[in-house]
Amino acid sequence: MPAVFTLLLQERDLIESLDFSALRRLKIGSAPTPKELLDAVEAAFGVPASESYGLTEGPGDDRAAAGRPADAARQLRRRLA
C-alpha cells in the first residue's frame, strides 16, 4: 500500500527508534508504486523494496505478481500450462 508507506515515512523519528534488522525485504502492493517511494522506503528501512500487486487469488509464490502486470500474467499462464 503505497499510501501507508508514504504516511509511515513521515514518522522518521519512529522509524529510526525501531529495530528492523530482521527484515530481508519489503513488498509494497495494492497499487503501482513510484520509484521515488521505493527508493525512500529502501533508504529508511535498509532493505530492498519492490512493488507487488495483483493476482492475489493466484497460486502460491508472490514473485509471480512482482513487476508489471503483463509479466505476472505471462508467469501465471506458464504455471497453468
C-alpha positions in Angstrom: 0.0 0.0 0.0 1.9 3.0 -1.2 -0.3 5.4 0.8 0.6 3.6 4.1 4.3 3.8 3.4 4.0 7.4 2.4 2.4 8.2 5.7 4.9 6.0 7.6 7.9 7.8 6.1 6.6 11.0 7.7 7.4 9.4 11.1 11.2 9.3 10.7 11.9 9.5 14.4 9.7 6.4 15.0 11.4 4.5 12.2 14.9 5.4 13.5 13.9 4.3 17.0 12.9 0.8 16.0 15.0 -2.3 15.1 14.3 -3.6 11.6 17.4 -5.8 11.4 15.2 -8.9 10.9 13.7 -7.5 7.7 15.0 -9.0 4.5 12.8 -7.2 2.0 9.6 -5.2 1.8 6.8 -5.6 -0.8 4.5 -2.8 -1.4 1.2 -3.7 -3.0 -2.3 -2.9 -4.0 -1.3 -0.1 -6.4 1.5 1.0 -8.6 4.4 2.4 -6.5 6.6 5.3 -7.8 10.3 4.6 -8.0 10.9 7.6 -5.7 8.8 5.9 -2.9 10.6 2.6 -3.4 13.9 4.4 -3.0 12.8 6.3 0.1 11.5 3.0 1.7 14.8 1.2 1.0 16.8 4.1 2.5 14.6 4.3 5.6 14.4 0.5 6.3 17.8 -0.6 4.9 16.3 -3.4 2.8 15.3 -3.8 -0.8 11.7 -2.7 -1.5 9.7 -3.8 -4.5 6.2 -3.4 -6.0 3.9 -6.4 -5.9 0.3 -6.1 -6.8 -2.5 -8.0 -8.5 -3.0 -11.8 -8.7 -3.9 -12.1 -5.0 -6.1 -15.1 -6.0 -3.2 -16.7 -7.9 -1.1 -19.7 -6.8 1.5 -19.5 -4.0 4.7 -17.7 -4.9 4.2 -14.0 -4.6 7.1 -13.4 -7.1 4.5 -14.1 -9.8 2.9 -10.8 -9.1 6.1 -8.7 -8.9 6.8 -6.2 -11.5 4.5 -5.2 -14.4 1.0 -6.8 -14.6 1.9 -8.2 -18.1 4.9 -10.1 -16.7 2.8 -11.5 -13.9 0.1 -12.7 -16.4 2.8 -14.4 -18.5 4.2 -16.2 -15.4 0.7 -17.3 -14.4 -0.1 -18.7 -17.8 3.2 -20.7 -17.8 2.2 -22.2 -14.4 -1.2 -23.2 -15.6 0.1 -24.7 -18.9 
